Amino acid sequence: MIRALFVDAGGVLYNNISEETDFLDRVADRYGVDRAELARRVEASAPRYESGARHVHQVLRSLVADGTGPPAGTREEARWLDHAYLDSVRAHRDNFRALRRLREERPGLTTVLTNNEAEHWDRMKDAAHGHFALFDALYSSWRVGRVKPALSFFTEALRGCRVAAAETLLVDDRVTVLRVGAELGMRTLHVSTPEVLAERLGPAIRGDVLPSMP
């Protein structure tokens, strides 16, 4: 029986900002750096802000320091970054509704946010769209101090929620993350497109449709 639901946000509840929008291109153009190079730097540096080790503004400021644009460390530029980020966010409302409906149907189910995100932007998205309220526990990367797909990310979340891996359904859009969960014994649901969650979440929890690894 599934007692806990671990749910990703980017790609499941929201769009993937770095992969599906022009946010990084806008940042690169504003600060006069090469688009492809900035994307590479952000991918390599993301664990620094996703783990909570550094503020996302600090990391991005260091990544565009050699550009020809305005100084990135001012309050005005911080506001620009936040506006550009939030302007790129799209909430998948059907998936919000699917989670709310599931919580009503299964009040004993523990819902857990297991997301890689900077704390600053995670809180911004919550202020705008309210995804924190969908969960009983928040295990975003900045709270755990670890970043998926690290095995320790999930062992910490399982320990904190006091559930066994076999009692947990892991929902994510990344196959590499799902494979680590499966290695621990979790059931998995691959959200390859946003529509998958609303269509398959209820049956997956009830056991009518057994999720499988992609």
N, C-alpha and C positions, 0 to 999 in steps of 0.2 A: 504493500500500500504506500502511495506517495504521501509523505508528511510535510515535505518542504519543496518549495519551488524557487530555484535560483534563476533570476532573469537578468539578462544584459539590457542595456539601454540603447546605445548607439547601434543602429541597424535593426533594432527590435521595436523599441518605443519611439525612437527618433531616427532621423536619417543619419548617415555617417558623414560628418562634416568634412573631413579631409578627403574622402573618396568620392562623395556625391555632389559637392558644391564647389564654387570657385573661391571659397574663403581664403585658402592659402595663396592662390594667384593674386587676390586683392591685396593681401599682406605684402607679397613679394613686390608688386608694382608700386605700392605706396612707399616702400623703403628702398627701392632701387636695387633689388637683388634678383638673381636668376631664379625663375619659378621652379625649375626642376631641382636645382640645388637646395632651395629652401625646403621643398617637399622631402628631399632626402634627409636634410638636417633635422626636420621636425620628427620624422619617423624614428630616427636614431635617438633623439633627445626626449621623446615623449615619456618614457618611464621616469624621468627626473621630476616632471610635474604631476604625472598620474599617481605616483607613489606618495605625493605630498612632500617630497624632499625639498622642492623649490616651488615658488609661485609661478604659474604659467606665464605671467607677464615678464618675470625675470628671465625665464628661459627664452622666450621669443625675442626679448630685447638683445640678448647675447647672440642670437642667430642672425639678426639683421644689422649687427653693429658695423659691418664692413660695407653697408650699402650707401647709396647716395641720397637717400630720403631724409625726412626730418628726424630729430632725435627721438628714439622710441621710449624714453624713460619718463616723459612728462605726463601729467594728469590728463591733458587733452588727448594724448596718444593712447593712454590706457582706456579712456572712454571710447575712442574710435575703435580700438580692438574689440572691446566688449560689444559695441553696437554691431560691428561687422559680423562677429560670431553669432550673436543672437538673431540677426537678420537672416543668417543661413540655416537656422534650426527649423526643422519641420517635425511636428509631433504627429505620430501615426495614431489618430484618435480611435480608430476601430480597435487597436490593440490596447489602448487605455481602457476602453469599454469592456473588452474581453477579460482583462484582469479584474476589473471591478465586479463583473458578473460572477467570475469564478470565486472571488472572495465571499460573495453573498451565498453562493451555493455550497461552498466548503469552508465554513467559519473556523474549522480546526486546522486548516492548512496554513503553514507558515510561509509567507512570501518574502523573498530576500532579494534585494538589489545587489547584483554582482557585476559591477560595471568598471571599465577602465575610463577614468576621466579626471581632469583637474578639478580640485575642490571648488575653485572659484567659478568655473563654468558649470559644474554640476549644480551648484546652488543657484546660479543664474537661470538655468533651465527649469529648475523646480519653482522658482519665483514666478516664472512666466507660464508654466504649464502644469505644475503640481504633481510630478511623478513620485515624489517621496511618499505621498499619502497612499500610494498603492501598495506599500510594503510594510511588513512588521519589523524588518531589520534592514539596516543599510550597511552593506559591505562593499561599497565602492572602493576602488584601489587606494584612494587617499586615506580611507579609514583603516584599511588593513595594513598599509605600508608596503604592499606587494602588488605586482601587476600580472594579470593573466597573460599567458597561460601557465604561469608558475604553479607547480604542484602545491607549494606552500600557501598560495592564495586560497585554494579550495579547502585544504586541511584546516586552515584557520577559520574559515567560514563555517565548515561543518562542526568544528569544535565549539565555536561560539553559539551556534544555533542548536547544539545538542541533538543532532540528527545523524543517522548513518548514511553513508553514500548511497546504499541500496534503496533508501527511503526518499531519495531526492531526484527531482527532474531538473536537469540543467538546460536552459533555453538560451541559445546564442546564435549569432550569425557566422561565427568563425569556426571552421572545421578544426583548426589547431587547438582551440579552446575545448571543443567538444571531445576531442580525442583524449585530452588529459582527464576530463571528467569521467569518461568511459573507463579509463585505466583504473580510476579509483572505485569504480563500481556504480557510478551514477547512471541513471537513464538519461537520454539526451533527446533534444528536439532541435533540429537544424532549421532556423528561420532564414531560408535562402532568399526570400522576398518578404516584405512586410505582411502580405496577406496570409502567410502560413500560420502565424500565431493565432489569429482570430478563428481560422478554420480548424486547427488541430489541437489547440490547447486543452479544451474541455475533454474531448475523447482521449487525449494522451493521459490526462490526470485520472480519468475514470478507468483507463485500461482497455477501452474499446478499440483503440488503435495503438499498437505498440511502437513507440519511437525507435528509430534505428540510426546507427551511425551513417553519415553520408559517405 
